[in-house]
């Protein structure tokens, strides 16, 4: 399929009534676990802003990322295309030979909205390629390079000086030991700045300034806005000031049940990855402290989101602006004896929080299986535009309006590597999850009896029926969307009668027809 879909066209009343076009504010975090939020069941970690957003809008309880890696997930958010289609498959910092920028003819949401009268602005993390910045895709944006807070950025340094804030300085580092004996990755540290000097506070300030500049045009309906406020946290390392570093008592932290992982029936890469993240070199006390600091980071960002939403209200924009919240993916924080994200398709990193408040729509909780990839079509729908250019996306607006709609009961996710190339595909249903790992062994989980995904039951004869059904279903889905991963499955698994020549030669199709 071409990477250049036709431009969306205005439809319905929005074409003649500019006030029918919703302004859109996207609040975005990075590497954010769903179970850190009160609205998703955490009784210790405080997230009053996100809880209030959930209570006044739609909370999606089955919200997933198309891939648990920053750059390809973010590229999908702005292109409406699955990673295999937009082909930006890895983070620049760990790239192992994939392309590093979106093609120049790639259709994107901000360009489409700008063409139809929207002000488009992005504040914070971009990380969708290395050379081409957010400004190259229709956003007004200061460029912040890299995967985490660029605390040496000239604009941030000028802001610190303007407000008389002290510079970035850290201590109390938490690190493990690499297998080769070297000191391992920084996981957390104490920041010697007040909260008002943090990069997160700075980003909230810049977001509020942008909303203030866009407010008049949005209030009149002449120029609605699409603003993305994109925070690098709570991605590790968790670097936060005293009041958040010490906010939660490690004694109150319950370690994840999947810390019992023994990797006995899992792909070997998972145990290798655990060693890379030096999990076993940390004490239990350190692991509890890490989670406590992670929660503090979540609460700090929630506070900054509160400042942004308060400004939206004070600017008179809350009643005309749709507000979305999601993360690009989750974080392990010790689950399965892992940190960060990587070649293990557990719900810890694939299921995230997803909130959407549209003025006039009822507060509710919905159970449909949706993904971050559904936001591009939703944004177009909010603008009154044709949603078809977002080729792998489906608008969530009917759900948000409270309608009962037919919806897919599975989500298809993919992974292409981080540090090293590795191919994975996942089909996740309500009860069962299938992961195909060509380099080693496949995985199959019964989430009803094993929500922590500790027991791989791929070879369990009791689950042969649902496993075989999901293998065939995944194969059909990959073929239908044009993901060539299906060729591996053509020869390796029982996926039903082949209706094509698996050698792709085209010389013997007759053998496989009829």
N, C-alpha and C positions, 0 to 999 in steps of 0.2 A: 504494500500500500504506500502511496506517495506520502512524503513527509510534509507536503504542502496542500492541506485541504483547502477547499474553496472558502472564501471569507464568509463569516456568518452574516445573515441579513436580518434586519429588524422585522419583527412580526407583531401581530396583535395591536393592542392599544398603545404599547410602548413606542411604536413608530410615530404616532401622532401626538402623544402626550408625554413630554419629557419627564413629568413628575411621576410617571409610571415606572421609571427606571430606578431601582434601588441603588443607593450607595452601599458599598461593601467594605467592611473592616475585617481583615483576617489577622487573628492573633496566633502566632506560631512559635512553638518551642522545638527543641532538638533533643532527641534521645530521652524521651519523657515517658516513664512508666504510667500506665493507666491506674495502677493501684496506689498511686501517691495522692489521689484526689478524694476529698470527702464525698463528692457526688458519685464516686464509683466505689465507695465503701470504706475508705481509710478513716479510722476513728481518731488517729493521732495527728497526722500531718494536716496542717490547716491550709485550706485553699478557699477562703470565703468568696473571692471574686469569681472563680470558675464555678463554684457551687451555685452562686446566684445566677450566673449565666445559664447553667443547666436548669435551674428551677424556673426560669422565665422563657426557656426555649425548648429545643428538642435535644435530648441526650440519647446518643446512639450507643447501645450497649455491645454491639458487635461491629466495631469500626476497626479496619485493618489498614496497613500500609501495603502498597504493591511490591515493595522491596525494602528490606531493613538496612538501608545504606543511604547516607545523606544525599549525595549528588543525584543519583538516579531517581530517588523518591521525589526530590524537589523539582527535577526536570519533568516528571510526570504531572506534578501539581500545576505547572505552568503551561504544559503542552496538551494535556488530556490524552497522552499516549503512554502505553505501557513501556517499561524500559527496553524490552527487546525491540520495540518499534522505533523509539527515539535514539537508541543506541549509545546513550551517554551512561555507561554501565558501572563506573567506579569513581571514587573520590580521587581527585588529582594527587593528593599527598601519598596515596598508596597505589597509584595507577600502575598496571602491569602490561600496558600495551593497547588498551582500548582508546577510542577517541576521547578527547578532553574538552570538547565544546560541542554544543548543539549545531547542526547544519545551519547555514545561513538562510535556507529557505524553510526552516521549521516554523510552522504556525504556532503562535502562543496566545494565551488569554490576554495579557496586558496590551499587546499590540491590537488585538481585535476590539477590546473595550475602548482604547484610545481612538481608534478609527470611528467609533460611534459616540464620541463626545465625552468620554470619561477622562477625568484627571486620574492618572495612575502613579502611585508612589510606593516605594519600598524602603523601609528603614531597618537596617540590621543585616543579618546573615543572608547572603545570596547563595554562594557555593554551588552554582549551577554551571560548572565549567571554569576554565582557568583564564582564558584571554577575553572572552566576551562577557561583559558585565550586565547587570540589570538594566542599565541605561540603553544597552543595545537591543533590548526587547520591549521598549515602550515605557519603562518605568522612569520616573524622576527618582534618582537615588545617589547617595554617597556610596562609593565602593568600599566595602570592607573585605579585604582578601582573607582567604584561609577558612579553616573549619571551626575556629573558636574565637573568643573575643580578641580582636587585634588591639591590645592595650597600648601599643605604640603608634596608633593611628593619629595623624596630625590633627584631625578635627576633635578627637577625644582629648588629646593633650591640651589643645587650645581651650576646650570646655573646662577642663580641670583648672587651668590657670585663671580663666575668667571667674570661676566661682571660688577660687582660693582653696581648692581641695588638694590633699597630699597625693603624691604619685603612687602607682601600683607597687606593692611590696608584699611578699608572702613569707610564711614560716609554717611550722608544724606540718611539714609535708608527710603524706602517707604514700609510701611506695613499697613494692615487694622486691623480689630478686629474680631476674631472668634465669632461664635454664643454664646459660653460659656463665653465671656468676655475677653479671653486671647488675647495677641498680636498675629496676624496671620502671615502667611508665608512671608518671605522676597521676595519682588517683584523686587526691584532695589536698587542700592546703588552706590555712587561715590567711585571710586578706587583711592587711593593715591599712584599710581605708574605712571611713564611715559609709553606711549604706548610700548616702546621698552622693558619694563619689564613685560608685560602682559603674561599670560599663552598662549594666542593666538600667540603672537610673538615667544615665545619659541617653540610652535608646528610647526610653519612655518620654523623656523631654523632647527629643527630636520628633517622635511620633506625634506628640501633642502639638508641636509647632506646625507640622505638616497638616494635621487636621484643621488647625486654626486657619491656615492659609486657604484650605479648600472649602471652608465652611459656608461662605456666602454663596458660592455657585451651587453648592449642594442644597442649601435651603431653598433657593429659588427653583431648583430642578433643572437649571440650564446646563450645569456641568456636575453630574454626580461623580463620586470618586470610588476608586478601588485602591485601598491602602492596605499594605501588608506590613505588619510590625513583627519582625522575625528575630527571635532571641536565640543565641547560641546555646544557652543553658536549657535544662540542667545537664547537658552533655558533660561527661567527665573531661578534665579534672574539675572537681567541685571546689571552686575557689570563691569563698564567701567571707564577709566580715564577721566579727565576733558574735554579733547578736543572732546570726543565722548559723554560724559554725557550731555554736553551743546551744541552739534553740531547743533541740530534742535530746533527751537523755538516752544514750545507747542502751541502757538497761531496759528501756521500754520497747526496743526494737525486737520484733520476732523475725528471726532469720528465715529466709524462704525455705519451704519444705524440700524444694529440689536441690538444696545444698547436699542432700543425700546421694546425688548423682554418682554412679560408679563407672559410667561409660562402657559397661560390659557388653551391651548389645547395641551400641551406638556407632556411627561412623567414626573411625579413628581420629579424624581431623578435630573432633570436638575435644578430646583429651589433649591433643597437641595445642589447641587454642587456649585451653585452661592453663597449660604450662606457660604459654606466651604471656598470659595475663597474670601469671605468678600468684594465682589464687591460694595455692597451698602454702605459700611462703608467708601469708598473712595470718595473724592470730585471730581467734574468734572475736576478741575485743576490738581489733582493728576493723573487722568486717562489720560489726555492729555500729562502730563509729562512722564508717563510710556511709552506711545507709542513713544514719541520723543526719549527717551533713548533706546528703543528697536530698532528704526531705526539707532541710533548711533552705537549700537552693530553690526547690519547688515553691516554698512559701514566699521567698524573696521575690521571685518572678511573679507570683500571683499578686503580690502587693503592687508591683509596677503595672500589671494589667489593670488593677483597680484604679490607678491614677489615670490611665488612658480612657477607661470606660466612664469615669467621672467627668473627664474633659468632654467626651462625646455628649454626655447629658447636658453639661453646662453650655455647650455650643449650640444646643437645640437640635441635635442631629439624631438622638437616640430613637425617635419615633419614625425615622425614615431610613435608617441604616440597618442592613443585615449584618450580624456579627457571627463570624465563624471562629472556632478554635480547633486546632489539631496540632499534633507533632508529626515530624517526618517519619519517626519510628520510635520504638521503645529502647530499653536499656536493661542489661542483665543484672547489674548491681549484686553479684554473687549468686544469682540463680544458676543452677546447673554448674556451679563452680566456675563461672565465667564473669567477665566484665565487658563493657563496651557492647558491640554487636558483631556479627560475623556469620560464618557458615554453619549455622544451627537455627532451623526455622521454628523456634519455639514461640508460643504466644507472648512470652515476656517482651519480645522485640517486634512482633508482628501485629499484636492487638494493642491499639492505643486509644486514647480518649478522643471523642469527636462530638462537638457541640455546635449547634446552629440555631441562632435566634433571628427570626424574621418578623418584623412588626406585624401584628394582626393575626399571627399564627399561634395555635394553642400550646401551652406548656405540656410536654409529654415525654415519655420514655419509649423508644422504639427498639425492636429486636431484629430488624432486617440486617443481613450481612452486607455491609457497605465498605467502601474503601476511600482512602484519600483521593484516589483517581476519580471519584464521583463529584468532587468539588469543582473542577473546571466547567463541566456542563451545568452545574448549579449556578455558578457565577454568570454564565451566559444567559441562563434562564432568568435570573434576577434582573439582568439588563434588558430583557425582552428580545433576546437574539436567538437565532437558530443554534441549537446545541450540537449539531452533527459534526462540526469541525473537531470537537473533542472526541476523537474516534473511539476511545476505550472508556468513555465516561458516560454516566447516566444521571440526569438531574435528580437531586434529592427533594426538590420543592414539593412534589405531590405528597411525599411522606411527611415533610415538615408542616404541610397544611392539614395533616391529620387524616389523609385519605388512606383507604386500604387498597394497596396496589400489589400486583403480582411482581415478585422480586426473586432474583436468583437466590437459591438457598446454599450456595457455595461461593467462596472467593478463591481466585487463582493468583498465586504470588510467585515471584521469581527472584533468583539471586545469581550474580555473575562473578562475585569475588571481592575480596578486601585483603590486601597484602599479597594475595596470590589468586590466580584465576580458578574458579570452581563453579560448576554448573549445578543448580538446584531448581526444582519446580515443586510447588506445594499446592494441593487442593485441600481446602479447609471447609468442612461442613459443620453442622451444628453438633454432631456427636463424634464424627471421625475426622482424623487428619492424616493425609498421605503426603510423604516427602520422597521424591525420587532423587537419589544421589548416585549418578553413574560411576563415580570413582570408587565406591565401596559398597555399602549396604543401604537399602531403602528403610524408611521408617513408617510405622502405622500406629496411631494412638487412638485409644478409646477415651475420649475426653470426659465421658460420663462417669467412668470408674477411675480414671487417672488424669485429673485436670492438670497435674504438674508435669505430665509427659515424662515420667520416669521409666516406664516399661514399654519398650519397643515390641509391638505385637505383629510385626510384618509377617513373620513365619508361623504365627499361631493358627492352627487349622480351624479353631472355633470362629475366627474372623475372616476366613477365606472368602465368604460371600461378599460382605461389604468392601473388603480390600480389592477383590477382582472388579467389582462394580466401579469403584473409584479410579482404579487404573484405567479402565476403558473410558470412563468419563473424562479424566484428565487428557487422555490421548485425543479424544474427539474435540475437546475444547482447544487444545494446542493447534490441531490441524485447522480448525475453523478460524482461528485468529491469525494463522500464518507464522506461528512460532516453530521454527525448524527443530527445536528440541524433540519434537514428536518422532523424528527419524530414529533416534536411539530406542524409543519405546516400540517402534514397529517390529524390531527383531528380537527384543529382549523379553517382552511380556505378552501375555494373552490379552490382546486388546480388541478382539473381534476380527472378522474377516478383512483382510487388506484389500482395498479397492484401487491400489496404485502399486506401481513397481518400486519397491523400497530402494533399489539401487539408484533411482532417479535418472536412469539412462533413457527412459522413454522408448526403449527398444523392444520391450516385452510386456506392454500394458495388458495385452489380451489374456495373459496368464492369470491376472488378478481381477478380471472383470467377470461378472455373471455369478 
